[in-house]
């Protein structure tokens, strides 16, 4: 068995460092390494999630994400999912940052609830709240009425 101890980082292909850095900083990430020779910018969130921005995207995709926006289903990573304590508070915070939620909140069969949005290069980001951590007033009111 391989002794995997966690996720080291997620690499995200982007088209413009400036736009992507600004976006991910809104989500609480901080630049910890900017290596223009390697053409990578490393950002880390206080919760220890690390992303590597790689500015090698082709700009001929007409603003579409080939893994998510095309009828054909190509193999590849489709989204980055980040855990949150409260989906409702997180969705409110995302909207207050001027970021458009493209889907959700949606509750899945395991009871988790998620919202989805896109980064400047149309990469999908999911905020996911496990069922057992939902203490929002909206759900508390719903639970009292049932």
Residue, then its C-alpha position, 0 to 999 in steps of 0.5 A: x500500500x502507498x503511504x498517502x498522507x493527504x493531498x499536496x496541492x491541486x494544479x489549475x490551468x489558467x489564462x492570466x495570473x493577475x485575474x486568477x490570483x485576484x479571484x483566489x485571494x477573494x476566497x482567502x488564498x494567499x500567494x506563497x510562491x511566485x515562480x515566473x521561470x517555472x510559470x507557476x504561482x502557488x497559493x495556500x488557504x489558512x486551512x492548508x489547501x494549496x493550489x498551483x496556478x499554471x498559466x498555460x491555457x490556450x485562449x481559443x476555447x470561446x470561454x468554455x470549459x471543455x470538461x464541463x461545458x461540452x456535450x462530449x464527456x472527456x476524461x479529466x478532473x471536473x471540479x475542485x470541492x472545498x469543505x465549508x461549515x455552513x453552505x448558507x453563510x458561504x453562499x452569502x459570502x460568495x455572492x457578496x464578493x460578486x461571484x455568481x453561483x452557477x448551481x445550488x444550493x443542491x442537496x445530494x443523496x448523502x445529505x451533503x449540500x453544495x453550491x457551484x461557481x466558476x473561476x475566471x477561466x471557467x474552472x468549476x469550484x464546489x463548496x460542500x457542507x456535510x449533512x451533520x455540520x448544517x447548523x444554519x437558521x434556515x435548516x433549523x427552522x425547516x427541521x422545527x416545522x417537520 
